[in-house]
Amino acid sequence: MADVEFKLKGVDEVRKCLLELPKELQLKPARSALGKAATIVRKQAQANALRIDDPDTGRRIADNIVQRFRGRYYRRTGDLMISVGVGTEKGRIPKGNPDTGAKGNTPHWHLLELGTENQQPQPFLRPAAEEAAAEVMDTFTLNMNKAIDQIAKKLAKK
């Protein structure tokens, strides 16, 4: 499966300000800003999924789109990561794939996203990241600047 990854370029000023802060103050504003930026992608993915969801069933892929902070990745590498994807129940799909109503399991989402030999792909996750890229970068930068300014004011008062 193809991952969509954003690399921030052109925000050297924000990075320099962040690196001047004590180590324990660097994580909170970056994680908060990253979460707000990921929310934009999540909402766009939900809107895209609503367009392809089958209205005749009670389950909706859009209800299962989540964003998660990747703590294990952070502990291993020291880099922050928030994933946006479809949360499904682990394990086998019950026989007959029963419709469990709202927020029901949607294990078929990847078949729509990637397609099969009998069905054309109807991507909704990857386009969401691509469509929202500029807004995500702007939101991250704006929120990081605000957070750094607030921390700098607090440190200046001490």
C-alpha positions in Angstrom: 0.0 0.0 0.0 1.3 3.4 -0.9 2.0 5.8 2.0 1.6 9.5 1.6 4.3 11.3 3.5 4.7 15.1 4.0 8.1 16.6 4.4 8.2 20.2 5.7 10.4 22.5 3.6 10.6 26.2 3.9 9.8 26.3 7.6 13.4 26.7 8.8 12.5 29.7 11.0 10.0 27.7 12.9 12.4 24.8 13.3 15.2 27.1 14.6 12.8 28.6 17.2 11.6 25.1 18.2 15.2 23.8 18.7 16.0 26.8 21.0 13.3 25.6 23.4 14.1 23.1 26.1 13.6 19.4 25.0 10.5 18.8 27.1 8.8 21.9 25.6 9.5 20.8 22.0 7.2 17.8 22.0 3.9 19.3 23.1 3.5 22.2 20.6 4.7 20.0 17.7 2.3 17.2 18.6 -0.6 19.6 19.0 0.1 21.3 15.7 0.6 18.0 13.9 -2.7 16.8 15.3 -4.5 19.9 14.1 -3.0 19.4 10.6 -3.9 15.7 10.5 -7.5 16.6 11.4 -7.8 18.4 8.1 -6.7 15.3 6.2 -9.1 13.2 8.3 -12.1 15.4 7.6 -11.2 15.5 3.8 -11.0 11.7 3.8 -14.3 11.4 5.5 -15.9 13.7 2.9 -14.3 11.6 0.1 -15.5 8.4 1.7 -19.1 9.6 2.0 -19.2 10.0 -1.8 -18.4 6.3 -2.4 -20.2 4.7 0.6 -23.2 2.6 -0.2 -26.3 4.4 1.1 -28.2 1.1 1.3 -26.1 -0.3 4.1 -25.9 1.0 7.7 -22.1 0.9 7.8 -20.1 3.9 6.6 -16.4 3.9 5.9 -16.4 7.6 6.9 -17.4 6.8 10.4 -14.3 4.6 10.9 -11.7 7.1 9.6 -9.4 7.9 12.5 -6.1 9.6 13.3 -3.7 8.1 15.7 -0.4 9.3 17.2 2.3 6.7 16.6 3.9 6.5 20.0 6.0 3.4 19.3 7.4 5.1 16.2 8.2 8.2 18.3 10.0 6.1 21.0 12.0 4.3 18.4 13.0 7.2 16.1 12.3 10.4 18.0 10.2 11.7 15.1 6.5 12.6 15.5 4.0 10.7 13.4 0.2 10.8 13.2 -1.5 8.4 10.9 -4.8 8.9 9.2 -6.6 5.8 8.1 -9.6 3.5 8.4 -9.9 1.7 11.8 -11.3 -1.8 11.5 -11.7 -4.6 13.9 -8.9 -7.2 13.8 -9.4 -10.8 13.1 -11.6 -12.7 10.7 -14.6 -11.2 9.0 -17.8 -12.9 10.3 -19.6 -15.3 7.9 -22.0 -13.4 5.7 -20.3 -10.1 6.7 -23.3 -8.9 8.7 -24.3 -5.3 8.6 -23.9 -4.1 12.2 -25.2 -0.6 11.6 -23.6 2.8 12.3 -19.9 2.6 13.1 -19.9 -1.0 12.1 -16.8 -2.7 10.9 -15.8 -1.9 7.3 -13.2 -4.4 6.4 -13.8 -3.8 2.7 -12.5 -0.3 2.6 -9.1 -1.3 1.0 -10.9 -3.0 -1.8 -12.5 0.3 -2.7 -9.3 2.3 -2.2 -7.1 0.0 -4.2 -9.5 -1.8 -6.5 -9.6 -5.5 -7.4 -9.2 -7.4 -10.7 -13.0 -7.0 -11.1 -13.4 -3.4 -9.8 -11.7 -0.1 -10.6 -10.1 1.6 -7.6 -12.1 4.4 -6.0 -9.4 6.0 -3.9 -10.5 8.3 -1.1 -7.6 8.4 1.4 -4.7 9.2 -0.9 -6.5 12.0 -2.7 -7.5 13.5 0.7 -3.9 13.9 1.6 -3.0 15.3 -1.7 -6.0 17.7 -1.9 -5.3 19.1 1.6 -1.5 19.3 1.4 -1.2 23.1 1.2 -3.8 23.7 4.0 -2.1 21.1 6.2 1.3 22.8 5.8 -0.2 26.2 6.5 -2.1 25.0 9.6 1.0 23.2 11.0 3.2 26.2 10.5 0.6 28.6 12.0 -0.1 26.5 15.0 3.7 25.9 15.6 4.4 29.6 15.5 1.5 30.4 17.9 2.7 27.7 20.4 6.3 28.8 20.2 5.3 32.4 20.8 3.2 31.4 23.9 6.0 29.3 25.3 8.5 32.2 24.7 6.3 34.6 26.5 6.0 32.3 29.5 9.7 31.8 29.6 10.3 35.5 29.3 8.1 36.2 32.4 10.1 33.8 34.6 
